[in-house]
Amino acid sequence: METKSPTSLRGVHSRVFSEFARYRVVLPNGPFAAIFVPLRIFYSGGMILQRRIGDLSATAVGLGCMPLSNGRMVDHREQALQTIHAALDQGITLLDTANIYAPSWNAIGHNEALVAEALRTYTGHAPLTDVLVTTKGGITRSEGEQWGRDSSPQALRRACEDSLRALDVSCIDLYQHHRHDPAMTYIDQVRALQLLKDEGLVRRIGLSNVTEAELDLAIGELGSASDGGVISVQNELSPRYRADLDVLARCEREGIAFLPWSPLGGATHAKDVAPRFAAFADVADAVGATPQEVTLAWLLRMSSVMIPIPGATRPETITSIVRSMTLELTDEQFATLQATPPEHTSMYPEDQPRSPLR
Ligand SMILES: NC(=O)c1ccc[n+]([C@@H]2O[C@H](COP(=O)([O-])OP(=O)(O)OC[C@H]3O[C@@H](n4cnc5c(N)ncnc54)[C@H](OP(=O)(O)O)[C@@H]3O)[C@@H](O)[C@H]2O)c1
């Protein structure tokens, strides 16, 4: 995300990502940071796994910022900011948000503004030039908590302009279409996204909650990741929900980043990974990690295009998220986890009829 301040322009080096740059050194904070770099690398591993998103790179696990705007967190803004700051301190370079992540319908943009405030008030050592903020549009919330969809060119443009204001940026680095609008063909929605790019409001396009057929259509219209077309897909994937493996396989073939949402089963269920999926608890015991860390490591191992975006509301959670990137699972452990049957329950099931493709 390019903010308006000169320090926030992403460096050219991060745009051209080499296969050799799979890891990045995480610098410590404080006035003597430079002196302690070698020590920090030695003691903490100090290298953080990177993955590609189109022409960009980001940490292999990002931070899903949605829970920071839930009703419970509204009175804990300081904690919310500290959580994002902890992510930046520990080297995370991907922050996922959306216009609708807000405690109520009349506070749209709440989460985006929180992310912007966190970046503005950050005083740590992490280079903000490396941070990619991804947002989304296409879902509506109106008076009385009426949820809807609108992907008409006018509505997406309005939503995008509101996001630009909330994020305090002049252009959005990666704009994701949140969910399909059943009132429009999918191809028209994809074309509406392209208009945002043509108008210079967004630099890159991602899709969310897509079927393989929709992704295929979008690739045909916009191009694939290597053409600078669709560079990311954000669909649900977790121990409980694995219905979109065909979409993941297509992303893999295309080199499109796959950002699994609610990777731990959702904010209210993340603590239940072990009771619901015993194999994750067993592997966690074997590798000396938590079941949640094993879940994230399992997703990372599943595909090189995978970039999980777990949510977090506490700085301590960030430490655990970062640790998950260092976990190595054996082939046998991975196979055991793969063999666990999913529950096929979605955290946010689709409640609209699928729109026609054309
Ligand atoms: N595109 C879409 O339609 C869509 C839909 C839903 C979500 N999303 C995105 O996906 C992100 C993640 O989904 P989510 O937040 O709903 O669910 P989630 O990531 O499955 O679960 C979030 C919860 O997991 C806990 N957690 C995270 N890492 C942990 C760890 N290492 N150990 C223990 N607990 C851990 C957090 O605890 P604490 O709160 O205690 O820190 C948080 O409450 C969202 O923030 C949002 O950005 C997108």
The ligand as an SDF file (V2000), in Angstrom:
LIG
                    3D

 48 52  0  0  0  0  0  0  0  0999 V2000
  -12.7460  -12.6190    2.2710 N   0  0  0  0  0  0  0  0  0  0  0  0
  -13.6480  -12.9650    3.1520 C   0  0  0  0  0  0  0  0  0  0  0  0
  -14.8300  -13.1760    2.8260 O   0  0  0  0  0  0  0  0  0  0  0  0
  -13.2510  -13.1150    4.5940 C   0  0  0  0  0  0  0  0  0  0  0  0
  -14.1340  -13.6820    5.5230 C   0  0  0  0  0  0  0  0  0  0  0  0
  -13.7060  -13.8150    6.8250 C   0  0  0  0  0  0  0  0  0  0  0  0
  -12.4230  -13.3960    7.1970 C   0  0  0  0  0  0  0  0  0  0  0  0
  -11.5920  -12.8350    6.2750 N   0  0  0  0  0  0  0  0  0  0  0  0
  -10.2200  -12.4150    6.6100 C   0  0  0  0  0  0  0  0  0  0  0  0
   -9.5630  -13.5230    7.2190 O   0  0  0  0  0  0  0  0  0  0  0  0
   -8.9930  -13.1150    8.4450 C   0  0  0  0  0  0  0  0  0  0  0  0
   -8.9130  -14.2740    9.4180 C   0  0  0  0  0  0  0  0  0  0  0  0
  -10.1890  -14.7870    9.7020 O   0  0  0  0  0  0  0  0  0  0  0  0
  -10.8260  -14.7030   11.1600 P   0  0  0  0  0  0  0  0  0  0  0  0
  -10.1880  -13.6320   11.9120 O   0  0  0  0  0  0  0  0  0  0  0  0
  -12.2880  -14.6880   10.9640 O   0  0  0  0  0  0  0  0  0  0  0  0
  -10.5410  -16.1390   11.7610 O   0  0  0  0  0  0  0  0  0  0  0  0
   -9.2360  -16.9680   12.1960 P   0  0  0  0  0  0  0  0  0  0  0  0
   -8.0320  -16.3470   11.6500 O   0  0  0  0  0  0  0  0  0  0  0  0
   -9.5370  -18.3660   11.8500 O   0  0  0  0  0  0  0  0  0  0  0  0
   -9.2800  -16.8360   13.7600 O   0  0  0  0  0  0  0  0  0  0  0  0
   -8.9290  -15.6540   14.4040 C   0  0  0  0  0  0  0  0  0  0  0  0
   -8.6850  -15.9540   15.8680 C   0  0  0  0  0  0  0  0  0  0  0  0
   -7.6260  -16.8660   15.9680 O   0  0  0  0  0  0  0  0  0  0  0  0
   -6.8500  -16.5900   17.0750 C   0  0  0  0  0  0  0  0  0  0  0  0
   -5.4780  -16.9110   16.6900 N   0  0  0  0  0  0  0  0  0  0  0  0
   -4.7990  -16.4930   15.6080 C   0  0  0  0  0  0  0  0  0  0  0  0
   -3.5660  -17.0340   15.5830 N   0  0  0  0  0  0  0  0  0  0  0  0
   -3.4670  -17.8010   16.6820 C   0  0  0  0  0  0  0  0  0  0  0  0
   -2.4340  -18.5850   17.2180 C   0  0  0  0  0  0  0  0  0  0  0  0
   -1.2550  -18.7030   16.6080 N   0  0  0  0  0  0  0  0  0  0  0  0
   -2.6710  -19.2550   18.3830 N   0  0  0  0  0  0  0  0  0  0  0  0
   -3.8690  -19.1430   19.0050 C   0  0  0  0  0  0  0  0  0  0  0  0
   -4.8720  -18.3900   18.5490 N   0  0  0  0  0  0  0  0  0  0  0  0
   -4.6840  -17.7280   17.3920 C   0  0  0  0  0  0  0  0  0  0  0  0
   -7.0010  -15.1220   17.3710 C   0  0  0  0  0  0  0  0  0  0  0  0
   -6.9650  -14.9900   18.7650 O   0  0  0  0  0  0  0  0  0  0  0  0
   -6.8470  -13.6180   19.6130 P   0  0  0  0  0  0  0  0  0  0  0  0
   -8.0490  -12.8150   19.2330 O   0  0  0  0  0  0  0  0  0  0  0  0
   -6.8800  -14.0870   21.0140 O   0  0  0  0  0  0  0  0  0  0  0  0
   -5.5860  -12.9250   19.2420 O   0  0  0  0  0  0  0  0  0  0  0  0
   -8.2990  -14.7520   16.6960 C   0  0  0  0  0  0  0  0  0  0  0  0
   -9.3170  -14.5550   17.6060 O   0  0  0  0  0  0  0  0  0  0  0  0
   -9.8870  -11.9730    8.8950 C   0  0  0  0  0  0  0  0  0  0  0  0
   -9.2670  -11.1840    9.8680 O   0  0  0  0  0  0  0  0  0  0  0  0
  -10.1340  -11.2720    7.5970 C   0  0  0  0  0  0  0  0  0  0  0  0
   -9.0270  -10.4340    7.2980 O   0  0  0  0  0  0  0  0  0  0  0  0
  -11.9940  -12.7030    4.9770 C   0  0  0  0  0  0  0  0  0  0  0  0
  1  2  1  0
  2  3  2  0
  2  4  1  0
  4  5  1  0
  4 48  2  0
  5  6  2  0
  6  7  1  0
  7  8  2  0
  8  9  1  0
  8 48  1  0
  9 10  1  0
  9 46  1  0
 10 11  1  0
 11 12  1  0
 11 44  1  0
 12 13  1  0
 13 14  1  0
 14 15  2  0
 14 16  1  0
 14 17  1  0
 17 18  1  0
 18 19  2  0
 18 20  1  0
 18 21  1  0
 21 22  1  0
 22 23  1  0
 23 24  1  0
 23 42  1  0
 24 25  1  0
 25 26  1  0
 25 36  1  0
 26 27  1  0
 26 35  1  0
 27 28  2  0
 28 29  1  0
 29 30  1  0
 29 35  2  0
 30 31  1  0
 30 32  2  0
 32 33  1  0
 33 34  2  0
 34 35  1  0
 36 37  1  0
 36 42  1  0
 37 38  1  0
 38 39  2  0
 38 40  1  0
 38 41  1  0
 42 43  1  0
 44 45  1  0
 44 46  1  0
 46 47  1  0
M  CHG  2   8   1  16  -1
M  END
$$$$
